[in-house]
Amino acid sequence: MDRRVSSLLDDVAAWAGTQADVRAVFLVGSQARPDAPADEFSDVDLGLFVDDPERYLRDGAWVRSFGEPLLTLLERTAVG
């Protein structure tokens, strides 16, 4: 795994540990696949299990605490 990605994941894990309503953070996508590792241009796809999703959907400032994102994408789940 790229050093920058590893550092970002460490930062996200540390942040999540300070948030009382974050139950889990999970890595998906190419960064999570050991059989076909991500290349240097791959993005980082994270999911959060939280008690209050609206808090994180309403205001994306928490994402910017890790740096200025080039792109963010929210996807609706099958159950809303």
GUKEMAR-504139 format. One record per residue (C-alpha): residue in one letter; x, y, z. Coordinates in nm, 4 decimals, always signed. Example, Ala and Ser with C-alpha at 12.3 -4.5 7.8 and 13.67 -1.06 7.14 Angstrom:
BEGIN
R; A; +1.2300; -0.4500; +0.7800
R; S; +1.3670; -0.1060; +0.7140
***
This chain:
BEGIN
R; M; +0.0000; +0.0000; +0.0000
R; D; +0.1210; +0.3470; -0.0886
R; R; +0.2710; +0.5437; +0.2028
R; R; +0.0278; +0.8347; +0.1488
R; V; -0.2737; +0.6037; +0.1564
R; S; -0.1440; +0.4266; +0.4650
R; S; -0.0937; +0.7631; +0.6375
R; L; -0.4458; +0.8739; +0.5430
R; L; -0.5925; +0.5516; +0.6815
R; D; -0.3994; +0.6012; +1.0056
R; D; -0.5397; +0.9545; +1.0302
R; V; -0.8949; +0.8356; +0.9632
R; A; -0.8629; +0.5599; +1.2252
R; A; -0.7323; +0.8092; +1.4821
R; W; -1.0163; +1.0514; +1.4021
R; A; -1.2782; +0.7753; +1.4231
R; G; -1.1479; +0.6822; +1.7660
R; T; -1.2360; +1.0316; +1.8892
R; Q; -1.5924; +1.0242; +1.7535
R; A; -1.8380; +0.8690; +1.9982
R; D; -2.0909; +0.7831; +1.7267
R; V; -1.8526; +0.6166; +1.4786
R; R; -1.8902; +0.2402; +1.5206
R; A; -1.6671; +0.1300; +1.2328
R; V; -1.4746; +0.2529; +0.9307
R; F; -1.4155; +0.0153; +0.6455
R; L; -1.1969; +0.0255; +0.3373
R; V; -1.3381; -0.1041; +0.0098
R; G; -1.2424; -0.0907; -0.3549
R; S; -0.9019; -0.1309; -0.5105
R; Q; -0.7128; -0.0238; -0.1976
R; A; -0.8691; -0.3148; -0.0069
R; R; -0.7972; -0.5900; -0.2632
R; P; -0.4850; -0.7949; -0.1908
R; D; -0.5202; -0.9967; -0.5139
R; A; -0.5123; -0.6907; -0.7451
R; P; -0.3417; -0.4048; -0.5617
R; A; -0.4309; -0.0454; -0.6364
R; D; -0.2078; +0.1595; -0.8600
R; E; -0.0687; +0.5021; -0.7725
R; F; -0.3762; +0.6771; -0.9180
R; S; -0.6384; +0.4755; -0.7301
R; D; -0.8757; +0.6548; -0.4998
R; V; -0.9574; +0.5630; -0.1410
R; D; -1.3087; +0.4324; -0.0840
R; L; -1.4240; +0.4359; +0.2768
R; G; -1.7513; +0.3512; +0.4437
R; L; -1.8633; +0.4563; +0.7890
R; F; -2.1002; +0.2874; +1.0318
R; V; -2.2316; +0.5709; +1.2493
R; D; -2.5200; +0.6337; +1.4870
R; D; -2.6234; +0.9597; +1.3151
R; P; -2.5555; +0.9470; +0.9386
R; E; -2.7236; +1.2837; +0.8794
R; R; -2.4514; +1.4539; +1.0823
R; Y; -2.1917; +1.3426; +0.8265
R; L; -2.4135; +1.3919; +0.5214
R; R; -2.5213; +1.7467; +0.6120
R; D; -2.1738; +1.8904; +0.6453
R; G; -1.8657; +1.7583; +0.4702
R; A; -1.6228; +1.9599; +0.6820
R; W; -1.5127; +1.6420; +0.8600
R; V; -1.3769; +1.5085; +0.5288
R; R; -1.1667; +1.8210; +0.4762
R; S; -0.9939; +1.7632; +0.8090
R; F; -0.7893; +1.5016; +0.6195
R; G; -0.7054; +1.7340; +0.3285
R; E; -0.8949; +1.8910; +0.0427
R; P; -1.0750; +1.6156; -0.1505
R; L; -1.0651; +1.6154; -0.5273
R; L; -1.4041; +1.4443; -0.5396
R; T; -1.6593; +1.3132; -0.2963
R; L; -1.9487; +1.0866; -0.3838
R; L; -2.2432; +0.9787; -0.1755
R; E; -2.4365; +0.6734; -0.2887
R; R; -2.7795; +0.5738; -0.1654
R; T; -2.8038; +0.2252; -0.0307
R; A; -3.0664; -0.0292; -0.1316
R; V; -3.2570; +0.0561; +0.1844
R; G; -3.2307; +0.4334; +0.1526
***
